[in-house]
Amino acid sequence: MSQVSQGKRVVVVGAGWAGLGATYHLAKQGYDVTLLEAGSYPGGLVAGWKTAAGRSVEAGIHGFWYPYSNIFSLINELGINPFTTWTRSAQYSPAGLEVESPIFQNLPQLPTPLGTFLYTQFKRLPLIDRLSALPLLYAVIDFDNSDEAWRRYDFVTARELFKDFGVSFRLYRESFEPMLLVGLFAPGEQCSAAAALGMLYYFILAHQPDFDVVWCRGTVGEKIFRPWVERIETGAKVLANRRVTDLIVDSDNRATGVVCGDEVFDADAVIFAVGITGMKKIVSSSPNLQKRQEFRNLNNLGAIDVLATRLWFDRKIHIKRPSNACFGFDTTTGWTFFDLNTLHDEYRHEPGTVVEADFYHANQFLSLENEEIVSIVQRYLATCVPEFREAKVIDSSVIRLPQAVSHFAPGSYRYMLPAKTSFKNVFMSGDWIVNRHGSWSQEKAYVTGLEAANLVISSFGEGTPVKILPVQPDEAHIQLGRVVNKTARQIGKFILPQFWLP
């Protein structure tokens, strides 16, 4: 490890993808890094843990999509092999199997989004409904992930966007809304159109293989975070059960310490790497953060309830695809189910079937008793795969996760923080932070952690910035469309008055 001459002390708050990423790189550059995690182990909600009976559970299953180039690069650097091969997915409604996805990278490459539309196997959705998505291509081209585009589309709901561009009701109900429920974790009327366009473009529309996905062959905590933290601890301190309550700020507008109850950790720079709910808790206890409008404004942001269940059945049940998304069971809730006998090493030889079923925007479920939840899950599974009807649940895990994932609500963009704050040496990271990289979810969290580390390095002028891999460039016809559209917009500004709200 290289040495930073003054032994600069950096305190990183939050040990998920963002915090671990920032800590890992800064420690490699010789900084004196202390990573503080409020929970009892690094990894936060992503990590997973063991039950009293020794069974692995986690707070929802997390996929790793084709565009996650920075996470895949990290995995290669760590020399670990945590992932399955590329898997096919299916989609169900109460009427049965609706959609099957191929491995897109194995098929002849077509200009985006033709491959997505032609190769996806829709079982019931008529062609005329699918064709109603074509006008939406203008919005995809117009939304270029710039600050201006975010401000233009963020005040519109995703539902309004699809309606205004003529998407048929059936296509919206059976395709786009299910994507929003499992991609942005909320129904279309509660999602920002900007977030919807950004998420759909990154995961599905930018390039034909983007929807291809691999899964962890166990919990992310066991397969990725444990070996990663072991590597990190050779050069940094990782401290669990440390809940941050305030910052110490000097007269020069710099944070000089991070307060955790009675403990103070001296700091030359601070990186926050926690979710919206965690950050709001820190602000609520911190007089120094409450003095800043940018941090008070975080109370305008929200998060979404998640329910993660894992069921062990007494027999082997054939599940056609290992990962499945479902819609139409509850009006505002999306859910997914996974065949863990196929995906996870520890269940490969299990005599029965192990299924994970995760529910997003699960407000109405959290107050139910575990037995009621398990009964509902089995009934829903049996609607998709009838063999579950006769099977017996021999063990189960129910994990309630109130306010667990970021809510990209209409109008929320203006309250989200950039990486740089009004403090000279306090930086932000996480999947809800404003940046221009273009990634989403776990990849975005990791990227923003690296970006925050680079800002620390830049501010001190010591160390080598980490090279962040950009998202794959837009295809030529999309680039051309964006140039033409931007030019037309610029000309329009001079010729036409501003009749419409942005």
N, C-alpha and C positions, 0 to 999 in steps of 0.2 A: 504494500500500500504506500502511495506517495504521502509526503508530509506537508501539511499546511503550517507555515512557519509560526504563526501566532497561536496555534492550537485553538482555532475559532470553535466556539461551542454552539451547536445547533440543537434546538429542542423540536422534535417532531411529535405532533399530537394526533394519535390515531394510527392503528397498525393494520389497516386494510391494504388494498392494492396501492393506493396513493402513498400512504405513509411508509410502507415497506420499500416502495420504489425509491422515494426520496432518501430514506435512510441508507439504503444499500449503496446508492451512487455516491452520496456525500462521504460515507465511511471509506469507500474505496479511494477517495481523493484526500484522505487524511484528516478530515474534520472530526472533531470530538462530538459525536452525535448521541443524544439520548432520545429514545423512542418511548413515548408514554401511551399506554393502552388502558382505557377505562375498564374493559372487561377482564376476565381472569386468564385470557390467553390471547396471543396475537392472532390477527385475522379478522376480528370483528364478526359480522353476520355471515361472511362467506365461509368461515373456517370449518365448522362442524365439530362434533365431539362424540364421546362414547356415553351410552346410557349406563345405568347401574348394572344392567345385565351384560354389558360389554358389547352392545350392538352400536354400530356407527350410525349417527344421524346428523343432519345438517339443516340449516335454515333456508331450505330451497336449493334446487339443483341449478347450476350455472353452466351454460354452454360457452364454447370458445369458437367463435366464427372465423371463417376464412380471412377476413381483413385484420385479425388481431396480430398484426405483424410484430409489434413491439413485445407483446407477451410471449409469442412463439420464439422470438430472439432471446428473451430472458431464459426460457426453458432450455434452449440449446446451450446457453452460457452456463447454466447450473448443472448441465449434464444429466438431467433426469428424464424419465419417460412416463409422464403421468396420464397421457391421453389415449382414448380409443382411436380407432381409425375413423374416417369420415362416415357419418351415419345418415341414413334416410329417415325422414320424418313423415308423420301423417297428421291429419286433422279430422276431428269428429264433431258431430252435432248430435242432438237427441235422435235424429233420423238415421244415424250410422256414419260410416266412413264417407268423408266429403272430399278430401284432397290427399294425394301422395306426392312427395317431392323426390326427385332423383338426386344423384350426386352430380351436380351441375358441371363441375370441372371435367367430368369424364365424357361430356357430350360435345359435339361440334360447337365452337364458339360463335355466337350470333351477336350482332350489335345490341347493346342494352336498350330497352328492356325486353327485346323479343324472346330471348332464351327463357327468361323467367316466365313469360306468359305461355310460350309454346310447349315447353318441356314439363311444366307442372301439370300433374294429372288431376284435373277437376272431374269428380264423379257425377255431380249433379248440376253445377253452375252452367247455364246456357252460354253459348258463345256471344250472343248479343249483349248479355250483361257484362262479360269480360271486356268486350270492345268499348263499353261506355267509359272505361278508364283512360282511353287515349287522350282526351282533352286535358287530363291531369298532367300530361307530360310538360305542358307549358309551365305549370307551377313548379315542377321538379327542376326545370331549367332556370326559372326565375329565382328560385331559392338556392343561392350559391354559398350559404353558410356565413356570409358577411354580416357584420353588425347591422347594416342597413336592412338586409333581408330578414334578419331575425326580428327587427323592430316592425317591419312591414307585416309579417305574418303572425307575430306572437299574440296579437290582440284578437285574432280570429280563432274560433274553435276548429278542431279537425273536422267535426261533423259539418260545420258551415262550409269549410273548404271543399269537401267532397260533393256537397250539395250544389255549390256554386259552379263547379266544373262538370256537372251533369252525370256524375257517377250514379248508376242505378241503385235503387234501394236494396235490391237483392245482393248486388256486388258489395255494397257497403256493409250490409248485415252479415254476409257469409264470408267475406274476405278481409276487407280493410279494418272493420271494428275488431274482429278477433286478433288481427296483428297488433292493433293498438293496446288491447287488453293484456297481451303477453309481452309486448315490447315497451310500452310506456305505462302499463299497469293500471290504466283507467279507460273508461268509455270515451268515445269521440267527443261528446259534448263537454267533457272535463279535461281535454287535452289541447294544448297549444298547437295550432296548425304548423307553426315553425318547427316545433319539436317533432311533430308527426312526419313532416317532410324530411327533416334531418335523419331521423331514425330509419324510416323506410328506405331512404337513399343509401345510407351506410350499410344496412344489413341485407338489402334485397336488390335495389335497382341500379346501383352504380356499375357493377360488373357481374357477369353471369354467375361466377362461382361464389359470390358473396354470401349466399344463404347456406352454403355448406358448413357443417358444424361438427366439432368433436366434443367429447365429454370427458370429464375426469374419471379415472378408473377406480375412484374411491372419493372420499371427501377432499375438497380443495385443501383443507387444513393438513391432512395426512400426506397427500401426494405432492403438494407444491409448497405450502407455507412452512411446513416443518423443516424440510431441507434448506429452504431459503433463509429462514430465521437462524438456523445453525450457522450458515455462512455469514449472515449479518453480524451475529454475536461475536465473531472473531475480531470485529473492528468497531462495534458500537454496543451501547447498553440498551437492552429491551426490557422495559419495566411494565408489568401488568398491574391491574387494580389501582391505577392512578387516574383519578377523575379530576380534570383541570377545572379550577374554580375562578381563576383570574390571571391577568398579566400584570407585571410590574413595568411601568413605563417611566422613562426619565424625561427631563426637561427638553431634550433634543428630539423628542418624538420617536424614541426607540424603545422597543421592549427589551428589558434587561433580565427578566426572569419570568418563569411560568409557575404559577401557584397551584398546588394540589392539596387543598386542605391546609395542613400544618407544614407541608414540605414546600420548599422553593428550589427550582432548578434554574441556575444561572444560564443566561442565553445571550449570545451575540446575534442570533437570528432565530426566528420561530416559523415553523410551517404547520398550519392546521390542515389535517387530512381526515376530516370526519364528515359524516353525512349531514343532511340538513337538520334532522332532529337532534343529533348530538351537538351540532354547532349552536342551535338555539338554546339548548340546556346550558352550554358554556356561557353564552352571552347573558342568560338570565341570572347567572351567579356572579358576573364580572362587572363591577362598577366601571372599570377602564374601557371595556368594550362597549358598554351601554352609552358612554359619552359620544360614541361615533354613530352618525346617522346610518352609514352603510351597514353597520352591524345591527342596529335597531330595526332596520328595514327587513332583516331576515325573518322577522315575525310575520311578514306577508307571504312567506313561502310555506308550503305544506309537504306532507309525505303521505304515503299510502300503506294501508294495512295488508299484510301478507299472512297466509296460513300455510304451513308446511306439514304434510302428513306422510308417514311411512307405514305401510301395512305389510305384515307377513301372513301369507295364506298357506293352508295346509296341503296344497297340491300344485303341481306344475300346470300353468296355463299358458297357452301359446298367444303371445302378443306380436302382432305382425311387424311392427316397427318399434325400436327401442325408445324413441321420443315422440310424444304426441301432444298436440294442442287441441283444446276443446272450446266450443262456443255454443251459446243458445241454451245452456242449462240454467243460468241465472242472468237476468237482464244486464247487469252492470259488472259482472265478475267473469274474468277469464281464468282458465285453469289448464294445467299441463300434467301429464302422467308419464312415468318413465319405468321401463323394465330394467330393474337393477340387477337381475340375474345376468343380463347381457352386458350392462355397462360397467358394473363394479366387480373387481376381482374377488372380494370376500364373499360375494353371493353367487359366484359362478356355479358352485357345486351344491348350493342350498337345495334340500329335497323339495321345498315348496317354492312359491313365487313371492318375490319381494318387489313392491311397487312404491314409488314415491309419487304423491299427488300434491301439487302446489297450487294455491288459489291466490289470485292477485285482485286487489280492490275487494278484499274479503271482509269488509266491515260487518256484514250481517252474520258472519259465522263465528266471530271471535268470542261472543258471549255464550255460545252453546257449550254443553258438557262434552267431554271427550267422546263418550259413547255415541252421542247424537252425531257428532262430526264423522266418526268412523262409519256409522251406518249410512250417512249421506254419501260419503266417498265410495263405499262399496256399491251403492245403488247406481251412482254415476258411472263407475267403472263397468258395471254389468250392462249398462246401456250401450257402451262402446264395444265391449267384449263380453258376450252373453255368458261365457264360462264362469265369470266371476260370481254369477248369481248363486251357484251351488257351493262355492268355495267357503271355507270357514276362516275367519280372521283369528290367528293364534297369538299374534302380538301386534302392537301398534305404538306409534309415537305421534303426538300432536304438539306442534310448536306454534304458538301465537306470536306474531311479530307486528305489534301495532306501530304505525308510523315508521315503517322500515325502509321504504325505497322512495327515491326522489319523485315528487309530483311536478311534472312540467305543465302546470295549469296555464290557461290563457292569461296573458298579462304578467306572468311571473318573471320573464327574462330581465326586466328592468331592475329587479331586486336581487338577482343572482350576482355573486361577486366575481371579479376578475382575479387573476393570480396575484397581482400587486394590490396592496391595501393602502390606506392613508398613513399607516405606520411605515417608517423607512425600512424596517427589517422584518416585517411580518408578511408571510406569503400564504396563499390559499391553494388547496388542491382537492380533488374529488370529482365524482361524475356529474356534479351540478354546477361546477365552476365554468365561467364563460371563457372559452378559448376558441382558436380558429383551426385546430387540427382536423376536426371533422369526425372523429371517432366517437363511440358511444359505450356506455355500460362499463364493464371491467377494463376494457382497453383504454377508454377515456380516463378512468380513475388512475390507472397506472401511468399514462402519458402525462397527466397533470402533475403527478408526483415527480416525474422526471423534469418537467418544466419548472416546478418550484425549486428543485435542486439546482437547476441551471441558473435561476435568478439569484440564489444564494452565492453561487460561484462567481457570477458576474458582479454582484455587489461588493464582494471582497477582492475580486481580481486574482483569486488563487484557485488552482485546480483546473482540470479539463472538463468542459461541459460534456454531458452524455449526448451521443448522437441519437436523436429521435427519428424513427423511420416515419416518413409522411404516409398518408393514405395514398393508395394507388391513384394516379392522375385520372381525371375524367376521360372517357373515350372521345375520339376526335369529333364525332357529330354533336356530343353534348357540349364540348368546348366551343365549337362553332356557334351552336345555338345560344350559349351564354354571352359570347361576344356580340352577336347580332342583337340580342335582347337588351344587353347593357347599353349599347349604342342607341337603340331606339328609345330607351328610358331617358338617356341624357338629352337627346334631341327633344323629346316630349316635354322635359322640364322647362325648356326655353320657349316652347311654342304654346303649350297648354297651361292654363291656370290650374292650381291645385284644388280641383272640385271635390276630390274624394279623400276621406280619411285614410292615412297610411295603413 
